[in-house]
C-alpha cells in the first residue's frame, strides 16, 4: 500500500490546516471517506469521526490529528509587515526563511516570507547573532506595502492565519515535509480504511477512526467521542532523538511521555503484535510530548490508552520519515485489528 499511503500524505500536507483553521483538511477527509463508502461525521468542534465498524460496546478508537503548526497575525507593524504569534510549540528559528500563505478571515490569500527584521548579511551582524523571536522576526508580504494602512487595505488583520509551505518530497525512500506530524499517520489510517473496505477485512469489535483538529494546542481528543469506546490508540509521530531507539525506518511504541505512562496492557498488546508479525519496532520514552490519547484520558474518559507511530526526525521542523516506517506502522495497525 506504499503508493496509496504516500498519495494521502502528500495531499494532506499540501492542504493548509494550521490549528484553528482546518476547514480544508476536514472537507478533504469527508470527501475521501465518502468515496471509500464510509459515512463520516463531525463532532461539534469539528473532529472528523469515521465509523469503520460501528457498535456501542467495547469499542476501539484510533486517532490521528490533521491540525498542524503555523502562525497567526499578532499585529500589523508601522512598516506594513506582520508581527506573528505561533500556533503550537516550535522555535521560530525552525520556520525562518520559509514561504508562507496569509489567509484572511474573509478568505483572501497572500504569499509572503517569514524572516528576521534585518536579514541582509551585508548590512549587519543580526543574521548571525539576533534572537529568533516574535520581536525580531516578521512576515514580509508579497505586496507593495510600506505602512500599516497599506496592509490593512489588503484586508489583512490581527487574528488572520498563516500557513507554512510544507515542501513535500520523496527522495530514495525518505519522505520529507513539514507537518508529517501528524499527516503521516493520518495518511496511513486513510490507506488502511480503504483496504478494509475494498477487501472486506473482518474487524472483531466496534472500530472508529478520529481525525482531530486541535491536538497541537492540547485538546484535540478531549471530547466528542463515539459511545462505547473502551480503548484508544493515538497514531502519532515517533520521536527520533539521541538516546532513543526509534529511527525513521521503525515503528515507535511509546511507553511514557510528559503526561505519564501509557496503559500497560494495551501497550503490551501492540508490542506483542509487532513481535508476532516481525515488524521492526522500538519502545521509547518521549520526554517533551503529549498525545490525543493522553488528552482524552485526562478529560475523564475511562479509556485504556496507547501511543504508536512511525519514526519522524526533526520534529516540528522540516520533518523526515521513511517508507519502511510508514509501511511498518500500516502493517502493525492492520495486524492488531485482525487479531484483537
Helices and strands as residue ranges (DSSP letters): H 2-13, H 23-36, E 41-42, E 48-53, E 59-65, E 70-76, E 82-87, G 92-95, E 98-103, E 109-116, H 126-129, E 137-141, H 148-153, E 161-164, E 169-171, E 174-177, H 180-198, E 207-212, G 215-217, E 229-235, E 238-239, E 251-257, E 260-261, H 264-276, E 281-285, H 292-297, E 304-312, E 319-322, H 323-339
